[in-house]
């Protein structure tokens, strides 16, 4: 039987058993289809000697887990950690540190950008993992033996993968690069949503005229706050198409909003709030982001030089160019912004000269 921890005594015993090792492998299963905040449904934990699934739906107090994940003497090993960090931060109020993300480590070792867990395990160990339960509803109980076995595979290989990747990074002189990138993921500000930045999540915003931006920004902020308050997915509050249409063709008054055919029946009760958001947009003077204006002339030429420089450096180092600097960051440089966060630390040392030459 695969141990499933669902009692306070079991939780205390598990966290005690997991202590004292240098590395703790960690993964989560969660559900976010019906809620704004992801619902933590399962936590998988493993060291070399101990492995278990923890049931957070059966346990109200997870303080022993919080303490174990906060131990600075034990490295927490996760793969593609971002979503796990978000759900853990929302449930526990902490981020597991110190962190070793095997996806980032693999990229820095030249194994490709954003390699999946199954692909990495096959690459390192020649083991093909099953995918039969990848679409499991992890909130349902009871979970079968096969589902739990599948979940535990996500941490079973992580301690050994950590050892291999850490050794390779040390040989390449890139272990500090990994530490910097993982520490950046542990900034709580990454996992705190600013409603006034929610417009960035809307597909198709780049195709709108710049004059639409204030309405897009305020409508997206209203939707974000309402989704947070109701703990419902954004699309359940208002889908992107409706939001884009309201931003592009705002109703002149509440009568036009209610009877113009744009507002779904379920949102009629929010008509006053929607009109209030559109009214705030009239005084929103924040300029649209530069991406709204196509690059032309010297900006376009500068962007192409910067892209070529990054591509050449990536090929020389056997690193994905996107890991060095994203397209969006290259575009901001081409438009004249020189204070990018990405140009600090190891990236700043590595990129300053080639990018300076390209500029």
C-alpha distance (Angstrom), angle and dihedral (degrees) to the residues before:
residue distance angle dihedral
X1 . . .
X2 3.80 . .
X3 3.81 108.8 .
X4 3.80 113.3 -114.8
X5 3.78 115.3 -170.3
X6 3.80 112.4 -146.3
X7 3.84 105.7 143.9
X8 3.82 132.0 72.2
X9 3.80 91.2 -118.7
X10 3.78 91.0 50.1
X11 3.80 90.8 49.7
X12 3.80 92.4 52.0
X13 3.80 91.2 47.8
X14 3.81 92.6 48.1
X15 3.79 96.1 49.1
X16 3.80 89.8 48.3
X17 3.82 90.4 51.3
X18 3.81 90.9 49.7
X19 3.82 93.4 53.8
X20 3.77 125.0 96.4
X21 3.81 99.7 41.4
X22 3.78 126.2 109.2
X23 3.81 93.6 -131.3
X24 3.81 134.2 42.2
X25 3.80 118.4 -171.8
X26 3.79 114.0 -146.0
X27 3.79 138.2 -175.6
X28 3.79 135.9 158.1
X29 3.76 138.8 -152.2
X30 3.78 117.0 -151.0
X31 3.77 143.4 165.6
X32 3.79 125.5 -135.7
X33 3.80 104.4 158.1
X34 3.81 94.7 101.7
X35 3.82 102.4 29.7
X36 3.80 139.4 53.2
X37 3.79 92.1 -130.5
X38 3.79 117.7 52.8
X39 3.81 112.0 -107.8
X40 3.80 112.4 -130.5
X41 3.81 105.6 -132.4
X42 3.81 106.2 165.2
X43 3.80 138.2 8.2
X44 3.79 119.5 -157.3
X45 3.80 117.9 -159.1
X46 3.78 132.1 179.5
X47 3.77 143.6 168.9
X48 3.77 125.3 175.3
X49 3.80 91.6 -81.4
X50 3.81 105.8 25.7
X51 3.80 133.0 51.2
X52 3.78 129.8 167.3
X53 3.79 145.6 150.3
X54 3.80 116.3 -119.8
X55 3.81 118.3 -151.6
X56 3.84 107.6 -144.7
X57 3.82 91.1 178.9
X58 3.81 89.6 66.7
X59 3.81 95.6 44.3
X60 3.77 123.4 68.2
X61 3.82 96.1 -177.5
X62 3.80 114.0 54.5
X63 3.80 96.0 166.7
X64 3.85 93.9 123.0
X65 3.82 88.4 56.0
X66 3.81 90.8 47.2
X67 3.80 90.0 53.3
X68 3.80 93.0 47.6
X69 3.82 92.4 50.0
X70 3.81 90.3 48.0
X71 3.82 95.1 55.7
X72 3.83 105.2 120.9
X73 3.80 91.1 -158.6
X74 3.82 94.0 63.7
X75 3.81 121.7 68.2
X76 3.81 113.0 -137.9
X77 3.79 111.3 -140.5
X78 3.80 118.2 -157.0
X79 3.78 134.9 158.7
X80 3.82 117.8 -128.7
X81 3.77 88.0 -9.0
X82 3.81 102.7 -172.6
X83 3.80 100.1 95.2
X84 3.80 92.4 39.6
X85 3.80 89.8 52.0
X86 3.79 91.4 51.2
X87 3.79 95.3 51.4
X88 3.81 93.4 43.0
X89 3.80 92.0 48.6
X90 3.80 91.9 51.0
X91 3.82 93.6 47.3
X92 3.81 101.8 35.4
X93 3.78 103.4 23.8
X94 3.82 91.7 -130.3
X95 3.79 138.3 83.4
X96 3.84 119.6 -130.1
X97 3.78 108.5 -108.6
X98 2.93 145.0 -135.6
X99 3.81 91.0 32.4
X100 3.80 132.2 -158.3
X101 3.81 111.7 -173.7
X102 3.81 108.7 -163.0
X103 3.80 92.4 -160.1
X104 3.80 91.7 58.4
X105 3.81 90.4 42.0
X106 3.80 91.2 52.0
X107 3.80 91.2 51.3
X108 3.80 91.3 50.3
X109 3.81 88.1 50.7
X110 3.80 90.8 56.0
X111 3.81 96.6 -105.0
X112 3.78 94.4 127.4
X113 3.79 137.0 -84.6
X114 3.83 117.5 -70.0
X115 3.80 95.4 -4.4
X116 3.80 111.7 -173.4
X117 3.79 122.3 -117.2
X118 3.81 94.9 -112.3
X119 3.81 91.7 48.4
X120 3.80 91.2 49.1
X121 3.80 93.5 49.8
X122 3.79 91.0 48.9
X123 3.79 89.8 48.6
X124 3.80 94.5 49.3
X125 3.81 101.8 34.9
X126 3.80 107.5 14.8
X127 3.83 89.3 -119.8
X128 3.80 120.5 139.1
X129 3.79 111.7 -148.4
X130 3.79 122.1 -147.7
X131 3.80 120.1 -111.5
X132 3.79 98.3 -166.3
X133 3.82 95.7 114.3
X134 3.80 100.1 37.5
X135 3.83 90.7 115.6
X136 3.80 97.1 44.9
X137 3.80 118.8 142.7
X138 3.80 95.1 -125.2
X139 3.81 92.5 -168.5
X140 3.81 92.6 68.5
X141 3.77 120.1 96.6
X142 2.92 139.1 -114.1
X143 3.79 99.6 36.2
X144 3.77 113.8 -152.4
X145 3.78 125.6 -118.9
X146 3.81 89.1 -109.5
X147 3.79 92.3 52.0
X148 3.80 91.6 50.4
X149 3.79 92.0 46.0
X150 3.80 89.5 51.5
X151 3.81 90.8 49.2
X152 3.81 92.9 50.0
X153 3.80 91.6 52.7
X154 3.79 86.6 69.1
X155 3.81 89.6 69.0
X156 3.81 102.0 24.9
X157 3.82 95.2 86.2
X158 3.80 98.5 33.6
X159 3.84 99.2 90.4
X160 3.80 92.0 53.9
X161 3.81 92.1 41.0
X162 3.79 88.0 52.9
X163 3.81 91.1 53.3
X164 3.82 92.9 49.7
X165 3.80 95.6 45.3
X166 3.79 94.0 43.7
X167 3.80 90.0 52.7
X168 3.80 91.7 50.0
X169 3.80 92.3 47.8
X170 3.80 90.9 50.7
X171 3.81 90.1 51.6
X172 3.81 90.2 49.8
X173 3.79 93.4 45.6
X174 3.79 90.8 -121.0
X175 3.79 103.7 112.5
X176 3.80 91.2 103.5
X177 3.81 88.9 52.7
X178 3.78 88.9 58.8
X179 3.79 92.3 47.4
X180 3.80 91.2 53.4
X181 3.81 93.5 49.2
X182 3.81 92.9 46.6
X183 3.81 92.2 48.0
X184 3.80 88.7 53.7
X185 3.81 89.1 57.9
X186 3.81 89.2 56.2
X187 3.80 94.1 64.5
X188 3.84 104.9 115.5
X189 3.81 89.4 -147.7
X190 3.81 88.0 72.3
X191 3.79 90.2 64.5
X192 3.80 98.6 43.2
X193 3.81 110.5 89.0
X194 3.81 117.6 -140.2
X195 3.83 106.3 -152.5
X196 3.80 90.4 -148.7
X197 3.81 88.7 62.0
X198 3.82 94.1 48.8
X199 3.81 92.5 98.1
X200 3.81 88.1 76.8
X201 3.82 89.3 71.2
X202 3.81 94.0 59.3
X203 3.78 114.2 102.9
X204 3.76 113.7 -130.0
X205 3.80 99.3 23.3
X206 3.81 90.3 126.8
X207 3.81 90.7 65.4
X208 3.81 94.6 59.2
X209 3.82 123.3 97.1
X210 3.82 113.5 -102.5
X211 3.82 91.2 -113.8
X212 3.82 88.9 66.7
X213 3.80 93.6 60.4
X214 3.84 99.5 90.9
X215 3.81 91.6 52.2
X216 3.80 92.0 44.7
X217 3.81 90.7 50.1
X218 3.80 95.3 48.9
X219 3.80 96.3 42.3
X220 3.81 91.0 49.1
X221 3.83 89.8 48.7
X222 3.80 90.8 50.9
X223 3.81 91.1 49.4
X224 3.81 91.7 48.0
X225 3.80 93.3 51.9
X226 3.80 92.2 46.5
X227 3.83 91.9 48.4
X228 3.81 89.5 49.9
X229 3.80 92.5 48.7
X230 3.81 93.4 48.1
X231 3.83 94.5 36.2
X232 3.78 89.0 -131.7
X233 3.82 130.1 132.2
X234 3.79 114.8 -88.6
X235 3.78 92.1 -118.2
X236 3.82 89.7 56.7
X237 3.79 89.7 57.9
X238 3.80 94.8 45.4
X239 3.80 128.9 -23.0
X240 3.79 120.5 -125.3
X241 3.81 94.8 -110.8
X242 3.81 92.6 56.5
X243 3.80 91.4 46.0
X244 3.80 92.1 49.8
X245 3.79 91.7 48.5
X246 3.81 92.8 49.8
X247 3.79 90.5 48.8
X248 3.80 92.3 47.5
X249 3.81 97.3 42.9
X250 3.80 107.0 23.3
X251 3.81 116.5 -167.0
X252 3.78 115.1 -112.2
X253 3.80 92.8 -133.7
X254 3.79 142.4 -7.3
X255 3.81 92.0 -87.2
X256 3.81 89.9 57.9
X257 3.81 89.7 47.2
X258 3.79 93.4 51.2
X259 3.79 96.4 42.7
X260 3.78 103.8 28.3
X261 3.79 95.6 89.1
X262 3.81 96.4 -117.7
X263 3.79 100.1 96.5
X264 3.82 116.9 80.2
X265 3.83 113.6 -131.0
X266 3.78 92.0 -111.6
X267 3.81 91.3 61.4
X268 3.79 98.9 51.3
X269 3.78 90.0 98.8
X270 3.81 89.3 57.7
X271 3.82 94.8 52.1
X272 3.81 94.2 108.6
X273 3.81 91.5 51.4
X274 3.81 91.6 48.4
X275 3.80 91.5 51.2
X276 3.81 89.0 47.8
X277 3.82 90.3 54.3
X278 3.81 90.3 50.3
X279 3.79 89.7 49.7
X280 3.82 91.3 52.5
X281 3.81 88.0 51.4
X282 3.82 89.2 63.6
X283 3.81 89.4 69.1
X284 3.82 97.2 35.5
X285 3.79 102.3 115.6
X286 3.80 98.7 175.5
X287 3.82 106.0 127.1
X288 3.79 120.1 -123.2
X289 3.81 115.7 -96.9
X290 3.81 115.8 -93.3
X291 3.81 91.1 -107.0
X292 3.79 87.0 78.3
X293 3.81 89.9 69.3
X294 3.82 115.7 65.1
X295 3.78 115.3 -123.4
X296 3.79 112.3 -110.7
X297 3.76 138.8 170.8
X298 3.79 114.6 -9.0
X299 3.83 93.2 3.4
X300 3.81 90.8 57.9
X301 3.81 92.1 44.9
X302 3.81 90.4 48.3
X303 3.81 91.0 50.0
X304 3.81 91.3 52.1
X305 3.82 91.7 49.4
X306 3.80 91.2 49.3
X307 3.80 91.9 47.7
X308 3.79 91.6 50.6
X309 3.80 91.1 49.2
X310 3.80 92.2 51.5
X311 3.81 92.1 45.7
X312 3.81 91.5 52.0
X313 3.78 93.4 47.5
X314 3.81 91.6 47.1
X315 3.80 90.9 52.0
X316 3.81 91.2 48.8
X317 3.81 92.6 50.8
X318 3.83 95.3 37.3
X319 3.79 89.2 -120.9
X320 3.81 130.1 131.0
X321 3.80 109.4 -100.8
X322 3.80 89.3 -134.2
X323 3.80 90.1 60.2
X324 3.78 90.0 58.1
X325 3.80 96.3 47.8
X326 3.79 131.7 -16.5
X327 3.78 124.4 -123.3
X328 3.80 90.0 -111.2
X329 3.81 90.9 54.1
X330 3.80 91.6 47.8
X331 3.78 89.0 51.2
X332 3.79 92.2 52.0
X333 3.80 89.6 51.5
X334 3.79 90.6 49.3
X335 3.81 89.5 52.6
X336 3.78 91.6 53.9
X337 3.81 105.1 -94.2
X338 3.80 109.3 138.5
X339 3.83 104.3 172.8
X340 3.79 101.7 77.5
X341 3.80 117.0 160.1
X342 3.80 87.8 -141.2
X343 3.81 90.4 65.7
X344 3.79 92.6 67.8
X345 3.80 126.7 92.1
X346 3.78 119.8 6.3
X347 3.81 93.2 -11.3
X348 3.78 91.4 54.9
X349 3.80 91.8 52.3
X350 3.79 92.8 44.9
X351 3.81 100.1 41.9
X352 3.79 105.2 33.6
X353 3.81 96.1 88.4
X354 3.85 100.9 40.4
X355 3.80 92.3 43.6
X356 3.80 91.8 45.1
X357 3.80 89.7 53.4
X358 3.82 91.0 48.8
X359 3.80 92.8 49.8
